[in-house]
Amino acid sequence: MPKLPTLSGIKVVKVLTRSGFSIDQQIRSHIILRHEGSPVRTVSVPKHKELKTGTLKGIIKQSGLTVEEFVELL
């Protein structure tokens, strides 16, 4: 498994939009993304300057991507 780089919330949103997610709404300091596949997936990404590794891994898991697929989209 590749090592995850330190990313901002905005960069993670850009990567997820490349994988088919679209921005649904923004609630305070979080951006809600939605993927209209089957099943419909929803991911909440905090707009922090740096996301902790555990937070990033949780976002990747919610998105249904593998770590390898996510790193390829960077």
CYANA upper distance limits for C-alpha pairs under 8 A (distance plus 0.5 A):
  1 MET  CA     67 VAL  CA      7.54
  1 MET  CA     68 GLU  CA      7.23
  2 PRO  CA     67 VAL  CA      7.77
  2 PRO  CA     68 GLU  CA      7.10
  2 PRO  CA     71 VAL  CA      8.15
  4 LEU  CA     53 THR  CA      7.74
  4 LEU  CA     67 VAL  CA      8.38
  4 LEU  CA     71 VAL  CA      7.90
  6 THR  CA     50 GLU  CA      6.81
  6 THR  CA     51 LEU  CA      7.17
  6 THR  CA     52 LYS  CA      7.94
  6 THR  CA     53 THR  CA      7.93
  7 LEU  CA     11 LYS  CA      6.73
  7 LEU  CA     12 VAL  CA      7.25
  7 LEU  CA     49 LYS  CA      8.04
  7 LEU  CA     50 GLU  CA      5.99
  7 LEU  CA     51 LEU  CA      6.47
  8 SER  CA     12 VAL  CA      6.96
  8 SER  CA     47 LYS  CA      7.65
  8 SER  CA     48 HIS  CA      6.39
  8 SER  CA     49 LYS  CA      5.15
  8 SER  CA     50 GLU  CA      4.99
  8 SER  CA     51 LEU  CA      6.30
  9 GLY  CA     13 VAL  CA      6.79
  9 GLY  CA     45 VAL  CA      6.63
  9 GLY  CA     46 PRO  CA      6.17
  9 GLY  CA     47 LYS  CA      5.05
  9 GLY  CA     48 HIS  CA      5.80
  9 GLY  CA     49 LYS  CA      6.97
  9 GLY  CA     50 GLU  CA      7.36
  9 GLY  CA     51 LEU  CA      7.01
 10 ILE  CA     14 LYS  CA      6.86
 10 ILE  CA     47 LYS  CA      6.69
 10 ILE  CA     48 HIS  CA      8.36
 11 LYS  CA     15 VAL  CA      6.83
 12 VAL  CA     16 LEU  CA      6.68
 12 VAL  CA     45 VAL  CA      8.11
 13 VAL  CA     17 THR  CA      6.65
 13 VAL  CA     31 ILE  CA      8.38
 13 VAL  CA     33 LEU  CA      8.36
 13 VAL  CA     45 VAL  CA      7.60
 14 LYS  CA     18 ARG  CA      6.93
 15 VAL  CA     19 SER  CA      7.15
 15 VAL  CA     70 PHE  CA      7.91
 15 VAL  CA     73 LEU  CA      6.47
 15 VAL  CA     74 LEU  CA      6.63
 16 LEU  CA     20 GLY  CA      7.17
 16 LEU  CA     21 PHE  CA      6.08
 16 LEU  CA     22 SER  CA      8.45
 16 LEU  CA     63 SER  CA      8.45
 17 THR  CA     21 PHE  CA      5.00
 17 THR  CA     22 SER  CA      6.11
 17 THR  CA     23 ILE  CA      8.21
 18 ARG  CA     73 LEU  CA      7.65
 19 SER  CA     73 LEU  CA      8.02
 20 GLY  CA     35 HIS  CA      6.75
 21 PHE  CA     33 LEU  CA      6.47
 21 PHE  CA     34 ARG  CA      5.83
 21 PHE  CA     35 HIS  CA      5.00
 21 PHE  CA     36 GLU  CA      8.08
 22 SER  CA     33 LEU  CA      5.93
 22 SER  CA     34 ARG  CA      5.97
 22 SER  CA     35 HIS  CA      6.95
 23 ILE  CA     31 ILE  CA      7.60
 23 ILE  CA     32 ILE  CA      6.59
 23 ILE  CA     33 LEU  CA      4.98
 23 ILE  CA     34 ARG  CA      6.90
 24 ASP  CA     31 ILE  CA      8.27
 24 ASP  CA     32 ILE  CA      6.02
 24 ASP  CA     33 LEU  CA      5.67
 24 ASP  CA     34 ARG  CA      6.43
 25 GLN  CA     31 ILE  CA      6.65
 25 GLN  CA     32 ILE  CA      5.78
 25 GLN  CA     33 LEU  CA      7.68
 26 GLN  CA     30 HIS  CA      6.34
 26 GLN  CA     31 ILE  CA      4.97
 26 GLN  CA     32 ILE  CA      6.41
 27 ILE  CA     31 ILE  CA      6.85
 27 ILE  CA     32 ILE  CA      8.03
 29 SER  CA     46 PRO  CA      6.39
 29 SER  CA     47 LYS  CA      5.99
 29 SER  CA     48 HIS  CA      8.43
 30 HIS  CA     44 SER  CA      6.82
 30 HIS  CA     45 VAL  CA      5.94
 30 HIS  CA     46 PRO  CA      4.76
 30 HIS  CA     47 LYS  CA      6.10
 31 ILE  CA     44 SER  CA      6.24
 31 ILE  CA     45 VAL  CA      5.72
 31 ILE  CA     46 PRO  CA      6.83
 31 ILE  CA     47 LYS  CA      7.51
 32 ILE  CA     42 THR  CA      7.47
 32 ILE  CA     43 VAL  CA      6.30
 32 ILE  CA     44 SER  CA      5.05
 32 ILE  CA     45 VAL  CA      6.91
 33 LEU  CA     42 THR  CA      6.17
 33 LEU  CA     43 VAL  CA      5.70
 33 LEU  CA     44 SER  CA      6.82
 33 LEU  CA     45 VAL  CA      8.29
 34 ARG  CA     40 VAL  CA      7.68
 34 ARG  CA     41 ARG  CA      6.24
 34 ARG  CA     42 THR  CA      5.04
 34 ARG  CA     43 VAL  CA      6.97
 35 HIS  CA     40 VAL  CA      6.18
 35 HIS  CA     41 ARG  CA      5.65
 35 HIS  CA     42 THR  CA      6.97
 36 GLU  CA     40 VAL  CA      5.51
 36 GLU  CA     41 ARG  CA      7.45
 37 GLY  CA     41 ARG  CA      7.84
 41 ARG  CA     62 GLN  CA      8.01
 41 ARG  CA     63 SER  CA      7.14
 41 ARG  CA     64 GLY  CA      8.50
 42 THR  CA     62 GLN  CA      7.96
 42 THR  CA     63 SER  CA      7.77
 43 VAL  CA     59 ILE  CA      7.13
 43 VAL  CA     62 GLN  CA      6.62
 43 VAL  CA     63 SER  CA      6.73
 44 SER  CA     59 ILE  CA      7.87
 45 VAL  CA     59 ILE  CA      7.57
 46 PRO  CA     51 LEU  CA      8.46
 51 LEU  CA     55 THR  CA      6.78
 51 LEU  CA     56 LEU  CA      6.72
 52 LYS  CA     56 LEU  CA      6.77
 53 THR  CA     57 LYS  CA      6.63
 54 GLY  CA     58 GLY  CA      6.68
 55 THR  CA     59 ILE  CA      6.79
 56 LEU  CA     60 ILE  CA      6.73
 57 LYS  CA     61 LYS  CA      6.65
 57 LYS  CA     67 VAL  CA      8.25
 58 GLY  CA     62 GLN  CA      6.67
 59 ILE  CA     63 SER  CA      6.68
 60 ILE  CA     64 GLY  CA      7.06
 60 ILE  CA     65 LEU  CA      6.30
 60 ILE  CA     66 THR  CA      7.31
 60 ILE  CA     67 VAL  CA      7.28
 60 ILE  CA     70 PHE  CA      7.72
 61 LYS  CA     65 LEU  CA      6.85
 61 LYS  CA     66 THR  CA      7.63
 65 LEU  CA     69 GLU  CA      6.57
 65 LEU  CA     70 PHE  CA      6.84
 66 THR  CA     70 PHE  CA      6.74
 67 VAL  CA     71 VAL  CA      6.65
 68 GLU  CA     72 GLU  CA      6.72
 69 GLU  CA     73 LEU  CA      7.00
 70 PHE  CA     74 LEU  CA      7.32
